[in-house]
Amino acid sequence: MALTKITSRILDSSGVTILGTIATGVWQGTAINQTYLVGQSGTNTGDETLARINALDVTELGTVSSGVWNGTAIASAYLDADTAHLSTTQNFTGTKTFSGVVGIGSTGIYAGSAAILNLQGIGIALKNDKDGSDNNWSYIQNTGTGSASDINFYTGNNESALNLSHSGAATFSGDVNFTGASYNAVWDTSANLLQFADNAVIRIGTGNDVDIYHSSNVTYIKTQTDQPVSFIDAGGADMLKLTPNGAVNLYHNGTLALSTGSGGAATFGGNVLFNLDGDSTLSINDGGTNASQIKAGAGDELYIGANNTYALRFLNNGTNDVVFDAGSNVGIGTASPNQKLTIGFANNGTDGISFRSTTYASLGKILCQNDNASTNGNLQFLTRLGGDVIERMRITSGGNVGIGDPPPTSPNGADKYLSIGGNIQDASIILKDATETWEIYQNNDLSFSYGTTPTTVLKLQRSTGNVGIGTASPLQLLDVQSSTASPKIMVKVDGQAGTTNPTAELILGAGPISSNDSACKIISFRTANYSSAAARSSGLKFQVTQNNGPRLALTIAETGNVSIGSTGNPAKLFVYGNNHGGTGSYLGYFYNDGNGADRYGVRINAGANNGSGTTVYLRCDDGDATEVGGLRNVNGTFQLFDSSDISLKENIEDTDINGLRRINSLKIRKFNWKKNGILNAAGFIAQEVEKVIPEASSAMDSGLLSVSVTSMVPTLVKAIQEQQVQIESQQTIIKDLKSRIETLEG
């Protein structure tokens, strides 16, 4: 309930003085009955003691929210937050709420207490009255709301000095000084740095592992334990590592670049570059597997010098084992090198270059031998096979070269030779350029080949004597094979320009022959001398052997005309013979083999493209070359013609044959051929034709009869003539009868 006023008699015994208006606060005493409270404008006339109040049937009194207390002042034990009228010393329990200002100490100018607590809204104000000024205030203020509240500390000039964020971060607005120790530290905000005085130590690690401090002109990083100190990049990769045993490791991009080791020796993890004078460089680089490289930079020179006589010397017990002289010559075993590399040894001795591996002392040698302490010398080349180092090649003082084990000499005693062989199964000479590899290979046989997978172009067989060109297995004395589309073999007469006599011949003997003249051969002959290019003409003859003598079989003239059986060339193809009787009497025989249709014999292509004019395809002459007939085209009409010129005939008179009787006597038959069963709807039987027209039927080489249709043409013409006479006679009779009929009808 609301507390308004209480009479002074109620609280007389509390020892309080006059009480002003109670604006806020909480009554801490026993609850007061409302009969002892009056309104702000009324007057309490009751005369009750404090004991009477205590005896009242009341409970705790709630908050006094309004009204004016008109009684004697109430003891502070019964009130909270009455900052204007509380007694000098109070003890508070529980939560107290003050409205207005609560002063601790004197409210006047400095009176023995140096601080004033001022609760204003959501902060604490601290005041210093030493100088009597009313402006020396500092503040502690709560900003924000709820869980996001921060605490700010302000100086007397209302400048923010420190912010404690609700997230736990502390932010200083000005410099921060750490003092009181022997060596001070300052956080300088203007320079954005944390500065430690000399000998001030930064100690890192829960075990006080690392100290960092500066003394005089030296900065120290000191480990207190046996742990290494590492500098790493933003990605966590090592940059520098210092270990307690004295080793230092320097890294580049996380890869070890330099390590001193605990003993102080420096080991580089990659290439090393020395910039000696800012202009020239010297580098030590990786030279590959188990190798290193020392070189000067591009355009720089690398000098290793000793004195004016020797640029560099390697000594063994004071003796010049290896010498680099001032002229860039190198001497091994001699102090007087006269070439870029000179190897010295004693007179009448042998010495040179030896090659070895980790396991084997000698894998190969190049030796020079001084012949009998003379001025002569030879070179020897040795290689290792199994456990032996064997001489493989020798160049003698005379310039001869031998390759093999031992190097062979010339069987024919040649003064100069290149020999390959010895106690080996095979040998070869390899010739290689930028394009191809050639090999001359001997293994009983001798072959010439090219390519890494050998292609044999020439083979000489020792056992047979056969020669193969283009084959590794010649089957004949000369076996020529080629995979090209147009292989060629040339036999040529060189020179002899002013005569027609030279010939080039390829002789082929099937067995013993009496002479080359009677052997089978192909002959190239001249038909003009070769004194000028325009006059050069030649032909070919093919000769066979008959009865141990030569027989000309075929001649190809310089014009391209071909003669068979004769040297004459009257046409592009001329065949001459003297055969007679039977099938073998034919000079030409065209046989298109095969048991099937659509196989043709001879095709003749001649004449004008449009078929005009006369083109003779086949001419037939008798024994004295008199033309007897043939096949021809006359202005597009194909003709089978016979010779019929009057100059070739005598005893000429009209025939007495009866053409119509002959024609009417011929029988037109329908039949099937026995050989193929093909039906012929209309045709003749030769035996029947022979009885009627004997000249139209004759026997073939086989003895079977044939029919010549052209021989039947005269009989047909005679029959037509006879029929025409009959027709004309009948026309006369018809005309006469027609005239009579017209007369009768008229």
MOSULSUL-V493991 format. One record per residue. N is the residue number from 0. RES is the residue in one small letter. PSI is psi in radians with two decimals (999 if undefined). Layout:
N&RES&PSI ; N&RES&PSI
//
This chain:
0&m&2.82 ; 1&a&2.33 ; 2&l&2.15 ; 3&t&-1.12 ; 4&k&2.62 ; 5&i&2.41 ; 6&t&2.73 ; 7&s&-0.47 ; 8&r&-0.51 ; 9&i&-0.68 ; 10&l&0.42 ; 11&d&-0.69 ; 12&s&-0.14 ; 13&s&-0.21 ; 14&g&0.40 ; 15&v&2.82 ; 16&t&-2.87 ; 17&i&2.35 ; 18&l&2.26 ; 19&g&-2.82 ; 20&t&2.32 ; 21&i&1.92 ; 22&a&-0.70 ; 23&t&3.11 ; 24&g&3.11 ; 25&v&2.25 ; 26&w&2.19 ; 27&q&-0.14 ; 28&g&-2.96 ; 29&t&2.59 ; 30&a&2.44 ; 31&i&2.36 ; 32&n&2.54 ; 33&q&-0.29 ; 34&t&-0.29 ; 35&y&0.13 ; 36&l&2.42 ; 37&v&2.83 ; 38&g&2.94 ; 39&q&-0.54 ; 40&s&-0.12 ; 41&g&3.13 ; 42&t&2.30 ; 43&n&2.14 ; 44&t&0.04 ; 45&g&2.66 ; 46&d&1.38 ; 47&e&2.65 ; 48&t&2.96 ; 49&l&-0.54 ; 50&a&-0.67 ; 51&r&-0.68 ; 52&i&-0.76 ; 53&n&-0.52 ; 54&a&-0.13 ; 55&l&2.67 ; 56&d&1.25 ; 57&v&2.80 ; 58&t&-2.80 ; 59&e&2.52 ; 60&l&2.37 ; 61&g&-2.88 ; 62&t&2.34 ; 63&v&1.92 ; 64&s&-0.34 ; 65&s&2.98 ; 66&g&3.00 ; 67&v&2.23 ; 68&w&2.10 ; 69&n&-0.03 ; 70&g&-3.02 ; 71&t&2.66 ; 72&a&2.46 ; 73&i&2.47 ; 74&a&2.54 ; 75&s&-0.31 ; 76&a&-0.36 ; 77&y&0.00 ; 78&l&2.76 ; 79&d&2.45 ; 80&a&0.24 ; 81&d&1.39 ; 82&t&-0.28 ; 83&a&-0.43 ; 84&h&0.14 ; 85&l&2.62 ; 86&s&3.00 ; 87&t&-0.79 ; 88&t&2.23 ; 89&q&2.57 ; 90&n&2.22 ; 91&f&2.46 ; 92&t&2.60 ; 93&g&-2.91 ; 94&t&2.26 ; 95&k&2.41 ; 96&t&2.19 ; 97&f&2.43 ; 98&s&2.34 ; 99&g&-2.62 ; 100&v&2.38 ; 101&v&2.15 ; 102&g&2.33 ; 103&i&2.09 ; 104&g&-2.88 ; 105&s&2.53 ; 106&t&-0.09 ; 107&g&-2.86 ; 108&i&2.75 ; 109&y&2.09 ; 110&a&0.79 ; 111&g&-0.35 ; 112&s&2.35 ; 113&a&-0.07 ; 114&a&2.61 ; 115&i&2.29 ; 116&l&2.16 ; 117&n&2.01 ; 118&l&1.90 ; 119&q&1.94 ; 120&g&-1.84 ; 121&i&0.53 ; 122&g&3.10 ; 123&i&2.27 ; 124&a&2.33 ; 125&l&2.28 ; 126&k&2.43 ; 127&n&2.06 ; 128&d&0.30 ; 129&k&-0.63 ; 130&d&0.09 ; 131&g&0.07 ; 132&s&2.68 ; 133&d&0.24 ; 134&n&0.04 ; 135&n&1.15 ; 136&w&2.48 ; 137&s&2.71 ; 138&y&2.55 ; 139&i&2.05 ; 140&q&2.41 ; 141&n&2.13 ; 142&t&2.76 ; 143&g&-3.03 ; 144&t&2.63 ; 145&g&-2.43 ; 146&s&-0.19 ; 147&a&0.38 ; 148&s&2.36 ; 149&d&2.86 ; 150&i&2.19 ; 151&n&2.42 ; 152&f&2.19 ; 153&y&2.55 ; 154&t&-3.13 ; 155&g&-0.38 ; 156&n&0.30 ; 157&n&0.56 ; 158&e&2.34 ; 159&s&2.22 ; 160&a&-0.64 ; 161&l&2.39 ; 162&n&2.16 ; 163&l&1.88 ; 164&s&2.64 ; 165&h&-0.33 ; 166&s&-0.11 ; 167&g&-0.12 ; 168&a&2.52 ; 169&a&2.22 ; 170&t&2.12 ; 171&f&2.35 ; 172&s&-0.30 ; 173&g&-2.96 ; 174&d&2.60 ; 175&v&2.15 ; 176&n&2.23 ; 177&f&1.93 ; 178&t&3.01 ; 179&g&-0.38 ; 180&a&3.11 ; 181&s&-0.53 ; 182&y&2.13 ; 183&n&2.81 ; 184&a&2.48 ; 185&v&2.30 ; 186&w&1.90 ; 187&d&1.88 ; 188&t&-0.56 ; 189&s&-0.63 ; 190&a&-0.08 ; 191&n&0.93 ; 192&l&2.76 ; 193&l&1.98 ; 194&q&2.22 ; 195&f&2.41 ; 196&a&2.84 ; 197&d&2.41 ; 198&n&0.08 ; 199&a&2.28 ; 200&v&2.36 ; 201&i&2.02 ; 202&r&2.26 ; 203&i&2.43 ; 204&g&2.52 ; 205&t&-0.44 ; 206&g&0.40 ; 207&n&0.88 ; 208&d&-0.74 ; 209&v&2.35 ; 210&d&2.39 ; 211&i&2.15 ; 212&y&2.91 ; 213&h&2.34 ; 214&s&2.12 ; 215&s&-2.05 ; 216&n&0.25 ; 217&v&2.39 ; 218&t&2.34 ; 219&y&2.44 ; 220&i&1.93 ; 221&k&2.22 ; 222&t&2.36 ; 223&q&-0.18 ; 224&t&-3.04 ; 225&d&0.53 ; 226&q&2.58 ; 227&p&2.82 ; 228&v&2.17 ; 229&s&2.44 ; 230&f&2.17 ; 231&i&2.80 ; 232&d&-3.07 ; 233&a&-0.43 ; 234&g&0.03 ; 235&g&0.04 ; 236&a&2.50 ; 237&d&2.45 ; 238&m&-0.77 ; 239&l&2.35 ; 240&k&2.23 ; 241&l&2.23 ; 242&t&2.69 ; 243&p&-0.42 ; 244&n&0.06 ; 245&g&-0.14 ; 246&a&2.49 ; 247&v&2.20 ; 248&n&2.28 ; 249&l&2.29 ; 250&y&2.66 ; 251&h&2.07 ; 252&n&0.67 ; 253&g&-0.04 ; 254&t&2.34 ; 255&l&2.11 ; 256&a&-0.61 ; 257&l&2.32 ; 258&s&2.25 ; 259&t&-0.42 ; 260&g&2.78 ; 261&s&-0.42 ; 262&g&-0.09 ; 263&g&-0.21 ; 264&a&2.41 ; 265&a&2.28 ; 266&t&2.18 ; 267&f&2.33 ; 268&g&-0.04 ; 269&g&-2.79 ; 270&n&2.61 ; 271&v&2.31 ; 272&l&2.16 ; 273&f&2.13 ; 274&n&1.62 ; 275&l&-0.73 ; 276&d&0.30 ; 277&g&-0.07 ; 278&d&-0.80 ; 279&s&2.58 ; 280&t&2.66 ; 281&l&2.26 ; 282&s&2.55 ; 283&i&1.99 ; 284&n&2.86 ; 285&d&2.14 ; 286&g&0.28 ; 287&g&-2.88 ; 288&t&2.16 ; 289&n&0.66 ; 290&a&2.64 ; 291&s&2.82 ; 292&q&2.28 ; 293&i&2.17 ; 294&k&2.71 ; 295&a&2.81 ; 296&g&2.93 ; 297&a&2.23 ; 298&g&-0.10 ; 299&d&2.84 ; 300&e&2.56 ; 301&l&2.08 ; 302&y&2.30 ; 303&i&1.84 ; 304&g&2.70 ; 305&a&-1.07 ; 306&n&-3.06 ; 307&n&-0.44 ; 308&t&-0.79 ; 309&y&2.26 ; 310&a&-0.60 ; 311&l&2.41 ; 312&r&2.52 ; 313&f&2.07 ; 314&l&2.63 ; 315&n&1.87 ; 316&n&0.68 ; 317&g&-0.06 ; 318&t&2.42 ; 319&n&1.70 ; 320&d&-0.78 ; 321&v&2.25 ; 322&v&2.30 ; 323&f&1.92 ; 324&d&3.12 ; 325&a&-0.30 ; 326&g&0.26 ; 327&s&0.18 ; 328&n&2.63 ; 329&v&2.27 ; 330&g&2.30 ; 331&i&2.03 ; 332&g&0.13 ; 333&t&2.54 ; 334&a&0.02 ; 335&s&1.18 ; 336&p&2.32 ; 337&n&0.07 ; 338&q&3.06 ; 339&k&-0.59 ; 340&l&2.12 ; 341&t&2.25 ; 342&i&2.14 ; 343&g&2.49 ; 344&f&3.04 ; 345&a&2.78 ; 346&n&2.61 ; 347&n&0.59 ; 348&g&3.12 ; 349&t&2.23 ; 350&d&2.91 ; 351&g&-2.39 ; 352&i&2.31 ; 353&s&2.51 ; 354&f&2.37 ; 355&r&2.86 ; 356&s&-3.04 ; 357&t&-0.62 ; 358&t&-0.73 ; 359&y&2.31 ; 360&a&-0.53 ; 361&s&2.04 ; 362&l&-0.35 ; 363&g&2.78 ; 364&k&2.64 ; 365&i&1.97 ; 366&l&2.63 ; 367&c&2.29 ; 368&q&2.24 ; 369&n&1.95 ; 370&d&1.90 ; 371&n&0.71 ; 372&a&0.37 ; 373&s&-2.98 ; 374&t&-0.04 ; 375&n&2.66 ; 376&g&2.55 ; 377&n&2.88 ; 378&l&2.43 ; 379&q&2.43 ; 380&f&2.15 ; 381&l&2.55 ; 382&t&2.86 ; 383&r&2.30 ; 384&l&1.99 ; 385&g&-2.08 ; 386&g&0.04 ; 387&d&2.46 ; 388&v&2.00 ; 389&i&2.49 ; 390&e&2.26 ; 391&r&-0.50 ; 392&m&2.54 ; 393&r&2.37 ; 394&i&1.97 ; 395&t&2.93 ; 396&s&-0.37 ; 397&g&-0.07 ; 398&g&-0.02 ; 399&n&2.60 ; 400&v&2.20 ; 401&g&2.29 ; 402&i&2.16 ; 403&g&-3.02 ; 404&d&1.70 ; 405&p&2.90 ; 406&p&2.19 ; 407&p&2.75 ; 408&t&3.05 ; 409&s&2.09 ; 410&p&-0.48 ; 411&n&0.07 ; 412&g&0.56 ; 413&a&2.52 ; 414&d&-0.69 ; 415&k&2.34 ; 416&y&2.75 ; 417&l&1.97 ; 418&s&2.45 ; 419&i&2.23 ; 420&g&-2.51 ; 421&g&-2.63 ; 422&n&1.10 ; 423&i&2.87 ; 424&q&-0.66 ; 425&d&2.91 ; 426&a&2.74 ; 427&s&2.78 ; 428&i&2.19 ; 429&i&2.23 ; 430&l&2.16 ; 431&k&2.35 ; 432&d&-2.91 ; 433&a&-0.28 ; 434&t&-0.74 ; 435&e&2.76 ; 436&t&2.19 ; 437&w&2.59 ; 438&e&2.30 ; 439&i&1.97 ; 440&y&2.29 ; 441&q&2.10 ; 442&n&1.35 ; 443&n&-1.03 ; 444&d&2.91 ; 445&l&2.19 ; 446&s&2.64 ; 447&f&2.15 ; 448&s&2.95 ; 449&y&2.81 ; 450&g&2.68 ; 451&t&-0.56 ; 452&t&1.75 ; 453&p&2.31 ; 454&t&2.01 ; 455&t&2.24 ; 456&v&-0.40 ; 457&l&2.31 ; 458&k&2.27 ; 459&l&1.99 ; 460&q&2.18 ; 461&r&-0.72 ; 462&s&-0.63 ; 463&t&-0.38 ; 464&g&0.05 ; 465&n&2.57 ; 466&v&2.19 ; 467&g&2.29 ; 468&i&2.04 ; 469&g&0.14 ; 470&t&2.52 ; 471&a&-0.07 ; 472&s&1.29 ; 473&p&2.30 ; 474&l&-0.21 ; 475&q&3.00 ; 476&l&-0.68 ; 477&l&1.97 ; 478&d&1.91 ; 479&v&2.13 ; 480&q&2.58 ; 481&s&2.47 ; 482&s&0.00 ; 483&t&2.81 ; 484&a&-0.46 ; 485&s&1.29 ; 486&p&2.61 ; 487&k&2.55 ; 488&i&2.31 ; 489&m&2.28 ; 490&v&2.08 ; 491&k&2.44 ; 492&v&2.18 ; 493&d&2.20 ; 494&g&-2.57 ; 495&q&0.76 ; 496&a&-0.55 ; 497&g&0.33 ; 498&t&2.79 ; 499&t&0.08 ; 500&n&-0.66 ; 501&p&2.46 ; 502&t&2.69 ; 503&a&2.22 ; 504&e&2.51 ; 505&l&1.91 ; 506&i&2.28 ; 507&l&1.94 ; 508&g&2.13 ; 509&a&-0.12 ; 510&g&-2.83 ; 511&p&2.38 ; 512&i&2.67 ; 513&s&-0.69 ; 514&s&2.90 ; 515&n&-0.42 ; 516&d&-0.56 ; 517&s&0.00 ; 518&a&2.82 ; 519&c&2.36 ; 520&k&2.80 ; 521&i&2.18 ; 522&i&2.25 ; 523&s&2.18 ; 524&f&2.70 ; 525&r&2.52 ; 526&t&0.03 ; 527&a&2.80 ; 528&n&2.89 ; 529&y&0.54 ; 530&s&-0.45 ; 531&s&2.65 ; 532&a&-0.62 ; 533&a&-0.43 ; 534&a&-0.12 ; 535&r&2.04 ; 536&s&2.48 ; 537&s&2.85 ; 538&g&-3.03 ; 539&l&2.50 ; 540&k&2.48 ; 541&f&2.06 ; 542&q&2.43 ; 543&v&2.93 ; 544&t&2.20 ; 545&q&2.12 ; 546&n&0.79 ; 547&n&0.37 ; 548&g&2.84 ; 549&p&2.55 ; 550&r&2.14 ; 551&l&2.15 ; 552&a&-0.70 ; 553&l&2.46 ; 554&t&2.30 ; 555&i&1.97 ; 556&a&2.94 ; 557&e&-0.32 ; 558&t&-0.19 ; 559&g&-0.12 ; 560&n&2.51 ; 561&v&2.27 ; 562&s&2.32 ; 563&i&2.09 ; 564&g&0.10 ; 565&s&2.72 ; 566&t&-0.24 ; 567&g&2.55 ; 568&n&1.16 ; 569&p&-0.24 ; 570&a&3.03 ; 571&k&-0.60 ; 572&l&2.13 ; 573&f&2.11 ; 574&v&2.20 ; 575&y&2.39 ; 576&g&3.05 ; 577&n&0.81 ; 578&n&2.68 ; 579&h&2.64 ; 580&g&2.12 ; 581&g&-2.99 ; 582&t&-0.61 ; 583&g&-0.08 ; 584&s&-0.15 ; 585&y&2.43 ; 586&l&-0.42 ; 587&g&2.46 ; 588&y&1.99 ; 589&f&2.11 ; 590&y&1.86 ; 591&n&1.74 ; 592&d&2.63 ; 593&g&2.38 ; 594&n&1.47 ; 595&g&2.84 ; 596&a&3.05 ; 597&d&0.62 ; 598&r&2.27 ; 599&y&2.86 ; 600&g&-1.58 ; 601&v&2.37 ; 602&r&2.28 ; 603&i&2.15 ; 604&n&1.94 ; 605&a&2.94 ; 606&g&-3.12 ; 607&a&2.64 ; 608&n&-0.57 ; 609&n&0.10 ; 610&g&0.13 ; 611&s&2.84 ; 612&g&-2.95 ; 613&t&2.18 ; 614&t&2.10 ; 615&v&2.06 ; 616&y&-0.63 ; 617&l&2.21 ; 618&r&2.37 ; 619&c&2.18 ; 620&d&2.78 ; 621&d&-2.97 ; 622&g&-0.48 ; 623&d&0.33 ; 624&a&0.35 ; 625&t&2.27 ; 626&e&2.29 ; 627&v&-0.25 ; 628&g&-2.98 ; 629&g&-2.85 ; 630&l&2.35 ; 631&r&2.91 ; 632&n&2.19 ; 633&v&1.83 ; 634&n&0.76 ; 635&g&-0.07 ; 636&t&2.12 ; 637&f&2.33 ; 638&q&2.45 ; 639&l&2.01 ; 640&f&2.67 ; 641&d&2.67 ; 642&s&2.31 ; 643&s&0.41 ; 644&d&2.47 ; 645&i&-0.45 ; 646&s&-0.28 ; 647&l&-0.01 ; 648&k&2.78 ; 649&e&3.00 ; 650&n&0.87 ; 651&i&2.21 ; 652&e&2.87 ; 653&d&2.49 ; 654&t&2.67 ; 655&d&0.24 ; 656&i&2.66 ; 657&n&1.81 ; 658&g&-0.74 ; 659&l&-0.63 ; 660&r&-0.72 ; 661&r&-0.82 ; 662&i&-0.77 ; 663&n&-0.35 ; 664&s&-0.35 ; 665&l&2.45 ; 666&k&2.18 ; 667&i&2.01 ; 668&r&2.70 ; 669&k&2.33 ; 670&f&2.97 ; 671&n&2.41 ; 672&w&2.33 ; 673&k&-0.60 ; 674&k&-0.64 ; 675&n&-0.07 ; 676&g&0.14 ; 677&i&2.36 ; 678&l&2.30 ; 679&n&1.96 ; 680&a&-0.46 ; 681&a&2.19 ; 682&g&-3.10 ; 683&f&2.79 ; 684&i&2.17 ; 685&a&-0.72 ; 686&q&-0.62 ; 687&e&-0.65 ; 688&v&-0.69 ; 689&e&-0.59 ; 690&k&-0.54 ; 691&v&-0.84 ; 692&i&1.49 ; 693&p&-0.63 ; 694&e&-0.20 ; 695&a&0.02 ; 696&s&2.37 ; 697&s&2.88 ; 698&a&2.56 ; 699&m&3.13 ; 700&d&-0.54 ; 701&s&-0.17 ; 702&g&-0.20 ; 703&l&2.64 ; 704&l&2.67 ; 705&s&2.88 ; 706&v&2.28 ; 707&s&1.90 ; 708&v&-0.66 ; 709&t&-0.50 ; 710&s&-0.27 ; 711&m&-0.21 ; 712&v&-0.79 ; 713&p&-0.70 ; 714&t&-0.71 ; 715&l&-0.74 ; 716&v&-0.76 ; 717&k&-0.67 ; 718&a&-0.69 ; 719&i&-0.71 ; 720&q&-0.80 ; 721&e&-0.70 ; 722&q&-0.59 ; 723&q&-0.63 ; 724&v&-0.74 ; 725&q&-0.69 ; 726&i&-0.76 ; 727&e&-0.66 ; 728&s&-0.72 ; 729&q&-0.62 ; 730&q&-0.62 ; 731&t&-0.76 ; 732&i&-0.76 ; 733&i&-0.72 ; 734&k&-0.70 ; 735&d&-0.76 ; 736&l&-0.69 ; 737&k&-0.66 ; 738&s&-0.72 ; 739&r&-0.70 ; 740&i&-0.71 ; 741&e&-0.62 ; 742&t&-0.76 ; 743&l&-0.68 ; 744&e&-0.41 ; 745&g&999
//
